[in-house]
Amino acid sequence: MLNLHGMPIAPSTYYARRAQGFVSAADYHDACMANRLYDLWVANRRVYGAEKLWIAALGAGIPVGRDQVARLMGVLGIEGVRRGKHKTVTTASDPKAVRHPDLIKRDWGAPTRPDQWWVADF
């Protein structure tokens, strides 16, 4: 920026300042926001995903965008609970049970006469 106004800056000045470990305002803001979002996530039993955490943050008066919440959750390594599909098991198969015989010997070609094969699976 100062170069635009005619003030030369040596590259060593930049690297010397960088070696001191300065933090930009954006990085500082992200760190503070991540801390507030983490506290809110813990207060909600660690189950909220990005969408619900964003709504909770707005409700708590934290001005933050939805995509920013998702990005900061990724930085923090937190995620919401995933609920999968429930699968109802109606039978328990017995692998030791006797299988029905294969009466057509796996010959699935075209039958040679009408009503030769009647196949059903229940």
Sequence and secondary structure as in RCSB ss.txt:
>XXXX:A:sequence
MLNLHGMPIAPSTYYARRAQGFVSAADYHDACMANRLYDLWVANRRVYGAEKLWIAALGAGIPVGRDQVARLMGV
LGIEGVRRGKHKTVTTASDPKAVRHPDLIKRDWGAPTRPDQWWVADF
>XXXX:A:secstr
 GGGGT    HHHHHHHHHTT   HHHHHHHHHHHHHHHHHHHTTT   HHHHHHHHHHTT    HHHHHHHHHH
HT                 TTS     TTTT  S  SSTT       
